[in-house]
Amino acid sequence: MSNRESVAPPGVFISRRACGHESTCVLVESSSAKTYFSGANAPLTTDSKDEKKRNNQTQFLKFLIRRSWSLGARITVVVIPGGKNGTERIVGATIWRPPITGDNKSPSMLSALRMGLVSVLVNWGMSAMTRISDLVDSSKHVLRDAYADRKLPGTPDDSWYLQLAGVNPDFQGKDIWSMLLQEAFRHAPNATFTLEATTPRSQDMYKHYGFEAVKEVVVGKGKVDALGDAATRFQIYPMIKVA
């Protein structure tokens, strides 16, 4: 079931839905974080040699979608006509985790395993959990300091957090990001939003929409760089937007 809101240009919609078949919502693209999580030593390509690694990444994204949905996330997609067999084509998507309350705390380990964590661990190894924690914990520490410095009530868990975002490369520069972000801001106009930019370019883009960079954080020092091929490190940029 879909809840839609027509948005210019004609033929493009914001669609908020649970993604009955998760794979229809997955926009797979190479990123420093996903390269690090998977333990890869180079960014993924579209070459046939990387097919298995791309499939492994898709399994992780499916797990992330299921887990996010269990937390009450808003999965928002931009769709246009022209998909296969008369279906719509997804060209952009965001997953926003809502403020954490007693009703949407993290699922139990058993629930997470049922959501697909088993496949992630089989594909990427148990060390994937450590790598994911490296990034999450580093960002949370910086964002907690940002809350304290700004004398904001609560903690980063009380914000709307951008869990995942992607735009089809063929549609970048066509206001898809703007549509997705503005829709989120309209939904929660008085909320605080948090995220991690993973490149200076994405950091600049989020600044354009009112986000403030808190501090550059180095993740994976001695393990991987932003592209995954120099085995040094990569940067993330925790950011905050206060109403």
QUIURQUI-V966404 format. One record per residue. N is the residue number from 1. RES is the residue in three letters. NEAR is the number of other C-alpha atoms within 10 Angstrom. D_LAST is the distance of its C-alpha to the last C-alpha in Angstrom with 2 decimals. Layout:
# QUIURQUI-V966404
N & RES & NEAR & D_LAST
N & RES & NEAR & D_LAST
This chain:
# QUIURQUI-V966404
1 & MET & 9 & 30.82
2 & SER & 10 & 28.11
3 & ASN & 10 & 25.36
4 & ARG & 13 & 24.97
5 & GLU & 11 & 23.14
6 & SER & 11 & 24.98
7 & VAL & 13 & 23.23
8 & ALA & 10 & 24.96
9 & PRO & 10 & 27.21
10 & PRO & 8 & 29.75
11 & GLY & 10 & 30.74
12 & VAL & 20 & 27.44
13 & PHE & 21 & 25.48
14 & ILE & 23 & 22.43
15 & SER & 19 & 24.21
16 & ARG & 18 & 22.69
17 & ARG & 16 & 25.60
18 & ALA & 18 & 27.18
19 & CYS & 18 & 29.45
20 & GLY & 9 & 32.80
21 & HIS & 9 & 34.40
22 & GLU & 15 & 31.96
23 & SER & 13 & 33.70
24 & THR & 11 & 32.64
25 & CYS & 23 & 29.02
26 & VAL & 20 & 29.89
27 & LEU & 18 & 29.30
28 & VAL & 16 & 31.19
29 & GLU & 17 & 30.60
30 & SER & 15 & 31.50
31 & SER & 16 & 28.87
32 & SER & 21 & 29.25
33 & ALA & 23 & 27.75
34 & LYS & 20 & 29.99
35 & THR & 21 & 32.93
36 & TYR & 26 & 32.46
37 & PHE & 23 & 32.04
38 & SER & 22 & 35.25
39 & GLY & 17 & 37.21
40 & ALA & 17 & 38.28
41 & ASN & 16 & 39.87
42 & ALA & 18 & 38.91
43 & PRO & 17 & 36.29
44 & LEU & 21 & 37.28
45 & THR & 13 & 39.02
46 & THR & 10 & 40.21
47 & ASP & 8 & 43.75
48 & SER & 9 & 45.81
49 & LYS & 10 & 46.15
50 & ASP & 13 & 42.49
51 & GLU & 13 & 42.68
52 & LYS & 11 & 42.85
53 & LYS & 17 & 39.93
54 & ARG & 19 & 37.83
55 & ASN & 13 & 38.84
56 & ASN & 19 & 37.88
57 & GLN & 24 & 34.40
58 & THR & 19 & 34.15
59 & GLN & 21 & 35.16
60 & PHE & 23 & 32.32
61 & LEU & 22 & 29.79
62 & LYS & 22 & 31.35
63 & PHE & 22 & 31.04
64 & LEU & 19 & 27.36
65 & ILE & 24 & 26.78
66 & ARG & 19 & 28.84
67 & ARG & 21 & 27.16
68 & SER & 22 & 23.64
69 & TRP & 19 & 24.88
70 & SER & 17 & 26.30
71 & LEU & 20 & 22.88
72 & GLY & 17 & 21.58
73 & ALA & 23 & 19.92
74 & ARG & 19 & 19.00
75 & ILE & 22 & 21.49
76 & THR & 25 & 20.79
77 & VAL & 27 & 23.54
78 & VAL & 22 & 24.42
79 & VAL & 20 & 28.08
80 & ILE & 18 & 30.75
81 & PRO & 13 & 34.36
82 & GLY & 11 & 37.06
83 & GLY & 11 & 37.09
84 & LYS & 8 & 40.35
85 & ASN & 6 & 42.49
86 & GLY & 8 & 40.34
87 & THR & 11 & 37.17
88 & GLU & 15 & 33.71
89 & ARG & 17 & 32.65
90 & ILE & 22 & 29.38
91 & VAL & 20 & 28.03
92 & GLY & 25 & 24.56
93 & ALA & 25 & 22.71
94 & THR & 23 & 19.72
95 & ILE & 23 & 19.63
96 & TRP & 25 & 16.38
97 & ARG & 25 & 17.18
98 & PRO & 22 & 15.33
99 & PRO & 20 & 14.63
100 & ILE & 18 & 18.17
101 & THR & 11 & 20.00
102 & GLY & 6 & 23.70
103 & ASP & 8 & 24.06
104 & ASN & 16 & 22.99
105 & LYS & 12 & 24.19
106 & SER & 15 & 25.88
107 & PRO & 14 & 29.18
108 & SER & 9 & 32.46
109 & MET & 10 & 34.49
110 & LEU & 10 & 36.91
111 & SER & 13 & 34.26
112 & ALA & 17 & 32.87
113 & LEU & 15 & 36.44
114 & ARG & 14 & 36.93
115 & MET & 18 & 33.82
116 & GLY & 18 & 35.46
117 & LEU & 21 & 34.99
118 & VAL & 17 & 38.80
119 & SER & 16 & 38.98
120 & VAL & 22 & 36.38
121 & LEU & 17 & 38.41
122 & VAL & 11 & 41.67
123 & ASN & 18 & 40.46
124 & TRP & 18 & 38.64
125 & GLY & 14 & 40.27
126 & MET & 12 & 39.11
127 & SER & 13 & 37.76
128 & ALA & 18 & 34.93
129 & MET & 15 & 33.25
130 & THR & 11 & 33.48
131 & ARG & 19 & 32.07
132 & ILE & 15 & 29.06
133 & SER & 13 & 28.51
134 & ASP & 15 & 28.79
135 & LEU & 20 & 25.75
136 & VAL & 13 & 23.61
137 & ASP & 11 & 24.56
138 & SER & 15 & 24.12
139 & SER & 24 & 20.53
140 & LYS & 17 & 19.70
141 & HIS & 12 & 21.33
142 & VAL & 18 & 19.30
143 & LEU & 24 & 15.91
144 & ARG & 15 & 17.18
145 & ASP & 15 & 17.98
146 & ALA & 20 & 14.54
147 & TYR & 16 & 13.17
148 & ALA & 12 & 16.12
149 & ASP & 9 & 15.88
150 & ARG & 9 & 12.36
151 & LYS & 9 & 13.55
152 & LEU & 13 & 10.92
153 & PRO & 9 & 12.56
154 & GLY & 11 & 14.40
155 & THR & 16 & 15.02
156 & PRO & 25 & 14.07
157 & ASP & 16 & 15.94
158 & ASP & 16 & 13.17
159 & SER & 21 & 10.89
160 & TRP & 25 & 11.60
161 & TYR & 21 & 14.07
162 & LEU & 20 & 15.77
163 & GLN & 18 & 19.35
164 & LEU & 18 & 21.18
165 & ALA & 17 & 20.99
166 & GLY & 19 & 23.86
167 & VAL & 22 & 25.20
168 & ASN & 14 & 28.93
169 & PRO & 11 & 30.25
170 & ASP & 8 & 32.08
171 & PHE & 12 & 28.87
172 & GLN & 13 & 26.79
173 & GLY & 10 & 25.97
174 & LYS & 11 & 25.94
175 & ASP & 11 & 22.23
176 & ILE & 22 & 22.16
177 & TRP & 22 & 19.24
178 & SER & 15 & 17.32
179 & MET & 18 & 18.29
180 & LEU & 21 & 17.29
181 & LEU & 16 & 13.79
182 & GLN & 13 & 13.05
183 & GLU & 16 & 14.60
184 & ALA & 20 & 12.38
185 & PHE & 16 & 9.16
186 & ARG & 10 & 11.28
187 & HIS & 10 & 12.41
188 & ALA & 13 & 9.31
189 & PRO & 12 & 6.92
190 & ASN & 10 & 5.22
191 & ALA & 18 & 5.80
192 & THR & 19 & 5.91
193 & PHE & 25 & 8.41
194 & THR & 26 & 11.55
195 & LEU & 25 & 14.78
196 & GLU & 27 & 17.94
197 & ALA & 20 & 19.18
198 & THR & 19 & 22.97
199 & THR & 16 & 24.15
200 & PRO & 13 & 23.42
201 & ARG & 10 & 23.31
202 & SER & 13 & 20.61
203 & GLN & 20 & 18.60
204 & ASP & 14 & 18.96
205 & MET & 15 & 18.02
206 & TYR & 22 & 14.66
207 & LYS & 15 & 14.02
208 & HIS & 11 & 14.72
209 & TYR & 14 & 11.72
210 & GLY & 14 & 9.21
211 & PHE & 20 & 10.17
212 & GLU & 18 & 11.86
213 & ALA & 21 & 15.25
214 & VAL & 16 & 15.95
215 & LYS & 15 & 19.71
216 & GLU & 17 & 22.45
217 & VAL & 16 & 24.17
218 & VAL & 16 & 27.77
219 & VAL & 24 & 28.79
220 & GLY & 19 & 32.38
221 & LYS & 12 & 34.16
222 & GLY & 11 & 37.81
223 & LYS & 17 & 37.12
224 & VAL & 23 & 35.43
225 & ASP & 23 & 33.76
226 & ALA & 23 & 31.13
227 & LEU & 20 & 33.81
228 & GLY & 23 & 35.75
229 & ASP & 15 & 39.01
230 & ALA & 14 & 39.35
231 & ALA & 17 & 38.87
232 & THR & 14 & 36.85
233 & ARG & 19 & 33.07
234 & PHE & 23 & 29.82
235 & GLN & 21 & 26.37
236 & ILE & 23 & 22.93
237 & TYR & 22 & 19.66
238 & PRO & 25 & 16.97
239 & MET & 24 & 13.52
240 & ILE & 25 & 9.94
241 & LYS & 18 & 6.58
242 & VAL & 16 & 3.79
243 & ALA & 11 & 0.00
